[in-house]
Amino acid sequence: MQKVDTLIFILVAILMLIGAVFSYSLPVFLEKIKNLSEYHFFERYTLFAFVSFIWMIILSKLNPDKWFNVIGFSILIVSGILVIILPFLPESIAPIINGAKRWIKIGPFKFSPVEFFKLGVVFFLSWSFTRRVKKSKTLKEEIKTLIPYLILLGIFWAFISFLLSDLGQVIVMLLVFTILLIAAGGKLMTMGLMFLFGIIIGAVAIFSKDYRLARIENWLYTMSSNFFSKPIVEGSIANYGQVIQSTNAIHHGGLFGVGIGNGIFKLGYLSDIHTDFVLAGIAEESGLFGITIIFLLFSFLLLRIFRISNRSEKKEYQLFALGIGSLIGIQLFLNGSGITTVLPLKGLPVPFLSYGGSSLLAFSTAIGMVLMISKKARI
């Protein structure tokens, strides 16, 4: 077997180091009003990052022919069960935070099963598409092949959208589903039908909740106010205040930022600046220069992952690495687009930068499995 791709280790370590720095710098206001130690978020992020990095190293050393399917199915089954039972757990175990049940609490820690379920879905699709999706199928046969996937995954996506109120994660999984389907040999017509299916699901999810519809209207008003001479719909910038403060923070950072620790929009203007709006906080303190460095790091990381995908001998390894790279790239794109009003904000964490143990561990597991299969690639 080949050696693992050490450059990926370095890139992930640098991203985690940046995440640790800003987990100390950004949530100072939250620590103040909650009477927490100034090192509260930094210490937790560092602990999560250390455990996640060690776990990534352990996974990278395993033989993929022996462990890849075992780990993948274990993640899929366990996370799938937790997603289904999560809405029905008592609040002592699954607290309602911001109006939604998305986390399971164990002692002082919380974790989100959906973060791991995304990884399980990427594995399942890479394993299954290799066996069931063939280039020679007609459109009718291909649709018949996909119906079981849409029924099975549709049940989970419905749970996540309507009971966990996490439409953003479903959109990510639908996009990855479409990419892997085409890569496995699916037809472009099928991709069009998948987009139509996704639009229908999204429309139903949006119109089923008044707050989602209001959020879309306010996004359209805010986005069109920023990019056009006049708004294209009625709405209020005040109702999209966090995103407005996000764009103000980015503008305030300018080319080189105000300096790490010197940001002002973290002082109560952006309540989720260490999670959903971490890129805005980084942009204010390190400027366009800092954000450019971060996007270059992610670009190099994605290129290495896609290279492993392209050079892997087994089709399921190719699809899995492609799926993980797509997952990271899509979340980065949707978060960056959301905090700048280009697209509606989805509440998705930035891989390795946003504070949150679930996201860190899930993405580190994903990278560990990619490094595991990199030993079988002709890099």
C-alpha positions as CSV (number, residue, x, y, z in Angstrom):
1,M,0.0,0.0,0.0
2,Q,1.0,3.6,-0.6
3,K,1.7,6.1,2.2
4,V,-1.1,8.4,3.3
5,D,-1.3,11.9,1.8
6,T,0.6,13.9,4.5
7,L,-0.3,17.2,2.9
8,I,-3.9,16.7,3.9
9,F,-2.8,16.2,7.5
10,I,-0.9,19.6,7.3
11,L,-3.8,21.4,5.8
12,V,-6.3,20.2,8.3
13,A,-3.9,20.9,11.2
14,I,-3.5,24.5,9.9
15,L,-7.3,25.0,9.6
16,M,-7.8,23.6,13.2
17,L,-5.1,26.0,14.4
18,I,-7.0,28.9,12.9
19,G,-10.2,27.6,14.4
20,A,-8.6,27.5,17.8
21,V,-7.3,31.1,17.5
22,F,-10.7,32.4,16.6
23,S,-12.5,30.3,19.2
24,Y,-10.5,32.3,21.7
25,S,-10.9,35.7,20.0
26,L,-14.5,35.8,18.8
27,P,-16.9,34.6,21.6
28,V,-15.7,37.1,24.2
29,F,-19.1,38.8,24.6
30,L,-20.9,35.5,25.0
31,E,-18.4,34.4,27.7
32,K,-18.9,37.8,29.5
33,I,-22.7,37.7,29.6
34,K,-22.7,34.0,30.7
35,N,-20.0,34.5,33.3
36,L,-17.7,31.9,31.5
37,S,-14.0,31.8,31.6
38,E,-12.2,33.7,28.8
39,Y,-10.8,30.4,27.8
40,H,-14.1,28.5,27.8
41,F,-14.6,28.1,24.1
42,F,-10.9,27.9,23.3
43,E,-10.3,25.1,25.8
44,R,-13.3,23.1,24.4
45,Y,-12.4,23.7,20.8
46,T,-8.8,22.6,21.5
47,L,-10.0,19.4,23.3
48,F,-12.4,18.6,20.4
49,A,-9.7,19.3,17.8
50,F,-7.1,17.2,19.6
51,V,-9.4,14.2,20.0
52,S,-10.6,14.6,16.4
53,F,-7.1,14.8,15.0
54,I,-5.9,11.8,16.9
55,W,-9.0,9.9,15.7
56,M,-8.2,11.0,12.1
57,I,-4.6,9.6,12.4
58,I,-5.9,6.3,13.8
59,L,-8.4,5.9,10.9
60,S,-5.7,6.8,8.3
61,K,-3.6,3.9,9.5
62,L,-6.3,1.2,9.0
63,N,-6.5,-1.1,6.0
64,P,-9.4,0.2,3.9
65,D,-10.2,-3.2,2.4
66,K,-10.9,-4.5,5.9
67,W,-12.3,-1.4,7.8
68,F,-13.8,0.9,5.2
69,N,-17.2,-0.8,5.0
70,V,-17.3,-1.7,8.7
71,I,-16.8,2.0,9.8
72,G,-19.1,3.3,7.1
73,F,-22.0,1.1,7.9
74,S,-21.5,1.6,11.6
75,I,-21.7,5.4,11.2
76,L,-24.7,5.1,8.9
77,I,-26.8,2.8,11.1
78,V,-26.0,4.5,14.5
79,S,-26.5,8.0,13.2
80,G,-29.6,7.0,11.3
81,I,-31.2,5.5,14.4
82,L,-30.3,8.6,16.5
83,V,-31.8,10.9,13.8
84,I,-35.1,9.0,13.9
85,I,-35.4,8.9,17.7
86,L,-34.1,12.4,18.4
87,P,-37.4,14.2,18.1
88,F,-39.0,11.9,20.6
89,L,-36.3,12.0,23.3
90,P,-37.1,14.0,26.5
91,E,-35.7,17.5,26.8
92,S,-33.3,16.4,29.5
93,I,-31.5,14.4,26.8
94,A,-32.4,16.3,23.7
95,P,-32.8,20.0,24.7
96,I,-34.7,22.5,22.5
97,I,-32.2,25.1,21.4
98,N,-33.4,28.0,19.3
99,G,-36.7,26.3,18.8
100,A,-35.3,23.0,17.5
101,K,-34.2,19.6,18.7
102,R,-30.9,18.9,17.0
103,W,-28.6,17.8,19.7
104,I,-28.2,15.0,22.2
105,K,-26.8,16.0,25.5
106,I,-24.4,13.8,27.4
107,G,-23.2,15.4,30.6
108,P,-21.7,18.8,29.7
109,F,-21.4,17.9,26.0
110,K,-23.8,18.0,23.1
111,F,-23.5,16.4,19.7
112,S,-25.6,16.5,16.5
113,P,-26.4,13.1,14.9
114,V,-27.1,14.8,11.6
115,E,-23.4,15.8,11.2
116,F,-22.5,12.1,11.3
117,F,-25.5,11.0,9.3
118,K,-24.3,13.2,6.3
119,L,-21.1,11.2,6.4
120,G,-23.1,7.9,6.6
121,V,-25.1,9.0,3.6
122,V,-21.9,9.7,1.5
123,F,-20.6,6.3,2.4
124,F,-23.9,4.5,1.6
125,L,-24.3,6.3,-1.8
126,S,-20.7,5.5,-2.7
127,W,-21.1,1.8,-1.7
128,S,-24.5,1.4,-3.3
129,F,-24.2,3.5,-6.5
130,T,-21.1,1.4,-7.4
131,R,-23.3,-1.7,-7.5
132,R,-26.6,-0.3,-8.8
133,V,-26.1,2.7,-11.1
134,K,-24.8,1.7,-14.6
135,K,-24.1,3.9,-17.6
136,S,-26.0,1.6,-19.9
137,K,-29.4,2.1,-18.2
138,T,-32.2,3.9,-19.9
139,L,-33.8,6.9,-18.1
140,K,-36.8,4.8,-17.1
141,E,-34.6,2.0,-15.6
142,E,-32.5,4.6,-13.9
143,I,-35.5,6.3,-12.3
144,K,-36.8,2.9,-11.1
145,T,-33.3,2.3,-9.6
146,L,-33.5,5.6,-7.8
147,I,-37.0,5.2,-6.3
148,P,-35.8,3.1,-3.3
149,Y,-33.1,5.7,-2.5
150,L,-35.6,8.5,-2.7
151,I,-38.0,6.7,-0.5
152,L,-35.5,5.6,2.1
153,L,-33.5,8.9,2.2
154,G,-36.7,10.9,1.8
155,I,-37.9,9.6,5.2
156,F,-34.8,10.7,6.9
157,W,-34.8,14.1,5.0
158,A,-38.4,14.6,6.1
159,F,-37.4,14.0,9.7
160,I,-34.5,16.4,9.5
161,S,-36.5,19.1,7.6
162,F,-39.7,19.1,9.5
163,L,-39.0,17.6,13.0
164,L,-35.4,18.8,13.5
165,S,-36.0,22.1,11.5
166,D,-32.7,21.7,9.7
167,L,-33.5,22.2,6.0
168,G,-29.9,23.3,5.3
169,Q,-28.5,19.9,6.0
170,V,-31.0,18.3,3.7
171,I,-30.0,20.7,0.9
172,V,-26.4,19.7,1.3
173,M,-27.2,16.0,1.2
174,L,-29.4,16.4,-1.9
175,L,-26.6,18.3,-3.7
176,V,-24.1,15.5,-2.8
177,F,-26.6,12.9,-3.9
178,T,-26.8,14.5,-7.3
179,I,-23.0,14.9,-7.7
180,L,-22.4,11.2,-6.8
181,L,-25.2,10.0,-9.1
182,I,-23.7,11.7,-12.1
183,A,-20.2,10.5,-11.2
184,A,-21.5,7.0,-10.9
185,G,-22.8,7.1,-14.4
186,G,-26.2,8.6,-14.0
187,K,-27.8,10.6,-16.8
188,L,-27.9,14.4,-17.0
189,M,-31.7,14.1,-17.4
190,T,-31.8,12.3,-14.1
191,M,-29.8,15.2,-12.6
192,G,-32.4,17.6,-13.9
193,L,-35.2,15.5,-12.3
194,M,-33.2,15.5,-9.0
195,F,-33.0,19.3,-9.0
196,L,-36.7,19.4,-9.7
197,F,-37.3,17.0,-6.8
198,G,-35.1,19.1,-4.6
199,I,-36.9,22.3,-5.5
200,I,-40.3,20.7,-4.7
201,I,-39.0,19.4,-1.3
202,G,-37.5,22.8,-0.6
203,A,-40.7,24.6,-1.5
204,V,-42.9,22.3,0.6
205,A,-40.5,22.8,3.6
206,I,-40.5,26.6,3.2
207,F,-44.2,27.0,2.8
208,S,-44.9,24.6,5.7
209,K,-43.3,27.0,8.2
210,D,-44.2,30.6,8.4
211,Y,-40.8,31.6,9.8
212,R,-39.1,30.0,6.8
213,L,-41.3,31.9,4.3
214,A,-40.6,35.1,6.2
215,R,-36.9,34.4,6.2
216,I,-36.9,33.9,2.4
217,E,-38.9,37.1,1.9
218,N,-36.5,39.1,4.2
219,W,-33.5,37.5,2.4
220,L,-34.8,38.6,-1.0
221,Y,-35.4,42.1,0.3
222,T,-32.0,42.3,1.8
223,M,-30.1,40.8,-1.1
224,S,-31.9,42.9,-3.7
225,S,-31.3,46.0,-1.5
226,N,-27.6,45.2,-1.6
227,F,-27.2,44.3,-5.3
228,F,-30.0,46.2,-7.1
229,S,-31.3,49.8,-7.2
230,K,-34.5,48.9,-5.3
231,P,-35.8,45.8,-3.5
232,I,-37.7,43.2,-5.6
233,V,-40.1,42.2,-2.8
234,E,-41.5,43.8,0.4
235,G,-39.6,43.1,3.5
236,S,-37.4,44.4,6.3
237,I,-33.7,44.6,6.7
238,A,-34.3,44.7,10.5
239,N,-35.7,41.1,10.3
240,Y,-32.4,39.9,8.7
241,G,-30.3,41.8,11.2
242,Q,-27.6,39.1,11.9
243,V,-26.7,38.9,8.2
244,I,-26.6,42.7,7.9
245,Q,-24.2,42.8,10.8
246,S,-22.2,40.1,9.1
247,T,-21.8,42.1,5.9
248,N,-20.9,45.2,8.1
249,A,-18.2,43.2,9.9
250,I,-16.7,42.0,6.5
251,H,-16.7,45.6,5.2
252,H,-15.2,46.9,8.5
253,G,-12.3,44.4,8.1
254,G,-11.2,45.9,4.8
255,L,-8.1,44.5,3.2
256,F,-6.0,43.5,6.2
257,G,-8.5,43.5,9.1
258,V,-8.5,45.4,12.4
259,G,-6.3,42.8,14.1
260,I,-7.0,39.6,15.9
261,G,-8.8,40.4,19.1
262,N,-9.8,43.9,18.0
263,G,-13.1,43.2,16.2
264,I,-16.2,45.1,17.4
265,F,-19.0,43.2,15.8
266,K,-18.4,40.2,18.1
267,L,-19.4,42.5,21.0
268,G,-23.1,41.6,20.9
269,Y,-23.9,42.4,17.3
270,L,-23.3,38.9,16.0
271,S,-24.4,36.4,18.6
272,D,-23.3,33.3,16.5
273,I,-20.0,34.7,15.4
274,H,-18.0,31.7,16.6
275,T,-20.3,29.2,14.8
276,D,-22.5,30.2,11.8
277,F,-20.8,33.6,11.3
278,V,-17.2,32.6,11.9
279,L,-16.1,33.7,8.4
280,A,-17.5,37.2,9.1
281,G,-15.6,37.4,12.4
282,I,-12.4,36.2,10.7
283,A,-12.9,38.7,7.9
284,E,-13.3,41.6,10.3
285,E,-10.1,40.8,12.3
286,S,-7.9,39.5,9.4
287,G,-9.5,41.2,6.4
288,L,-9.7,40.1,2.8
289,F,-6.1,38.9,3.1
290,G,-7.0,36.4,5.9
291,I,-10.2,35.2,4.2
292,T,-8.2,34.7,0.9
293,I,-5.6,32.5,2.8
294,I,-8.5,30.4,4.3
295,F,-10.1,29.9,0.9
296,L,-6.7,28.9,-0.5
297,L,-6.2,26.4,2.2
298,F,-9.6,24.9,1.5
299,S,-8.9,24.9,-2.2
300,F,-5.7,22.9,-1.7
301,L,-7.5,20.5,0.6
302,L,-10.2,19.9,-1.9
303,L,-7.7,19.4,-4.7
304,R,-5.9,16.7,-2.7
305,I,-9.2,15.0,-1.9
306,F,-10.3,15.1,-5.5
307,R,-6.9,13.8,-6.6
308,I,-7.4,10.8,-4.3
309,S,-10.8,10.3,-5.8
310,N,-9.5,10.5,-9.3
311,R,-6.6,8.0,-8.7
312,S,-8.3,5.5,-6.5
313,E,-8.6,2.0,-8.0
314,K,-12.0,1.0,-6.6
315,K,-15.1,2.8,-7.8
316,E,-16.6,3.1,-4.3
317,Y,-13.4,4.7,-3.0
318,Q,-13.5,7.2,-5.9
319,L,-17.1,8.1,-5.1
320,F,-16.6,8.4,-1.4
321,A,-13.6,10.8,-1.7
322,L,-15.6,12.8,-4.3
323,G,-18.6,12.9,-1.9
324,I,-16.5,14.1,1.1
325,G,-14.8,16.8,-1.0
326,S,-18.2,17.9,-2.3
327,L,-19.6,17.9,1.2
328,I,-16.8,20.2,2.5
329,G,-16.9,22.5,-0.6
330,I,-20.7,22.8,-0.6
331,Q,-20.9,23.7,3.1
332,L,-18.1,26.3,2.7
333,F,-19.9,27.8,-0.3
334,L,-23.3,27.9,1.3
335,N,-22.0,29.4,4.5
336,G,-20.0,32.1,2.6
337,S,-22.9,32.9,0.4
338,G,-25.3,33.0,3.3
339,I,-23.3,35.5,5.4
340,T,-22.9,37.8,2.4
341,T,-26.7,37.7,1.4
342,V,-25.9,36.0,-1.9
343,L,-28.0,33.0,-0.8
344,P,-30.3,32.5,2.2
345,L,-28.4,31.7,5.3
346,K,-28.6,27.9,6.1
347,G,-27.0,27.8,9.5
348,L,-24.3,25.4,8.4
349,P,-21.0,25.3,10.2
350,V,-17.7,26.0,8.3
351,P,-15.7,22.7,8.4
352,F,-12.9,22.8,10.9
353,L,-13.4,26.6,11.7
354,S,-16.8,26.8,13.3
355,Y,-16.9,26.0,17.0
356,G,-18.7,22.7,17.6
357,G,-17.4,19.2,18.6
358,S,-19.9,17.3,16.4
359,S,-18.8,19.1,13.2
360,L,-15.1,18.7,14.1
361,L,-15.3,15.0,14.9
362,A,-17.5,14.2,11.9
363,F,-15.3,16.0,9.3
364,S,-12.2,14.6,10.9
365,T,-13.7,11.1,10.6
366,A,-14.5,11.9,7.0
367,I,-10.9,13.0,6.3
368,G,-9.5,10.0,8.2
369,M,-11.5,7.7,5.9
370,V,-10.3,9.6,2.8
371,L,-6.7,9.2,4.1
372,M,-7.4,5.5,4.7
373,I,-8.3,5.0,1.1
374,S,-5.5,7.3,-0.1
375,K,-3.1,4.3,0.6
376,K,-4.9,2.5,-2.3
377,A,-4.6,5.5,-4.7
378,R,-1.8,6.1,-7.2
379,I,-0.9,9.5,-5.8
